[in-house]
Amino acid sequence: MPELDLYSALGELKTEHPDFLTEVRLYPGVDSYDIQLRFSDETVWAIDFKDVRDPYKLAVLKGLYGEGSLRYDKSFYVISDRCVANHPDYTKIVKEEAKELPKQTQVVSDQVFRQRVQQKITQLQRGDV
């Protein structure tokens, strides 16, 4: 499953940077979303991974549940790189079609998401909060 590959990669980043990426949780709250990241600045990211070939099928996306221990500061729908490679406008289509998706919820490819996590760790290392 692609989300397990992402989870594994994030776990490796946590091992490399434990002072900055402090927790990587798989399926917090059973399956409200797929992965929760906690950073040293106490920010929390929620990730729901999607591996659906047809971007129009994601028009039903809504905001991720974020109450109690599932609270987050940023939320992401992460699209498998395989889907994006087959449909270059994939994330754009999802953003346009998912009318109930909150503006602050980002829709990004797996590759872009991994870059964002690395950027966040770099910001924390530099003290850029």
Secondary structure, DSSP 8 states (H G I E B T S, - for coil): -HHHHHHHHHHHHHHH-TTTEEEEEESTTTTTSSEEEEETTS-EEEEEEE--S-GGGGGG-------GGG--SEEEEEE-HHHHHH-TTHHHHHHHH-TTS-TTEEEEEHHHHHHHHHHHHHHHHHT--
